[in-house]
Amino acid sequence: PFYKGHPGSKPITKYKLICQGPTERVVGLHMIGMGSDEVLQGFAVAMKMGATKADLDRCIAIHPTAAEEMVTLAPWGMSPSSGSKQ
């Protein structure tokens, strides 16, 4: 879903991406919040095609949408803003 486009206008949404093995193949995706049903449908196709975390990282995020958060997730244990270990 597209939201109003100014800071603070997006509803809170929570995500969890589950990856497996050294290739970080995406094997699960949990999401709750406004528009989750629409977003999950698209990512389900990617998962069936064998998407990896690297594949998602290479995507261009559409802003402002709920789905942009899924392709801008920081690596496990890394701070999204600094790129350093937490």
ABEGO torsion letter per residue (X at the ends): XBBAGBBGABBBBBBBBBBBEAAGBBABBBBBEBGAAAAAAAAAAAAAAGBBAAAAAABBBBOBBAAAAAAABBBBGBBAAAGBBX
